[in-house]
Amino acid sequence: MIRSARPADRPFLTEMARLAAVIEDQPLPPADEVTTMLPPTLDTVLVATTADGTPVGAAWWHFHDPPLIDPCVPELGLAVLATERGHGVGTALITALARKAATTYDRIVLNVHVRNPAIRIYSRNGFEVAGKGRGPLGVAMLRQLRS
């Protein structure tokens, strides 16, 4: 199930931002280092839950400074608990978030480490390499939301 984020989700969202920021085989970054990855309000955040309401993943968009490609294109953040990966949670979050973002924006961008296995999920869900991302192995990927 996908739902809008609630204030009580903030600790979970911080953990999702830590997961979204980690580079393969590295320790999770401290919570205070990932707060800039989260939007200032919850209106751009979706949470995936199990049938009993337990959060298992989250997706959001925000405006990062400096931007990956254009200051008017929001940046996607996404993370799914390791135990829930491979079950369609990431795809469901991308689909729902793209639908929501398309009411306001034409495109959405993300930054992914070239060794991150999620790059395959992004490609399958309409993201295309748009250039260099953040860091030496970062890749910027762009998805059109509207024609």
Secondary structure, DSSP 8 states (H G I E B T S, - for coil): -EEE--GGGHHHHHHHHHHHH--TTS----GGGTGGGS-SSGGGEEEEE-TT--EEEEEEEE--SS-SS-TTS-EEEEEE-GGGTTTTHHHHHHHHHHHHHTTT-SEEEEEEETT-TTHHHHHHTT-EEEEE-SSTTEEEEEEE---
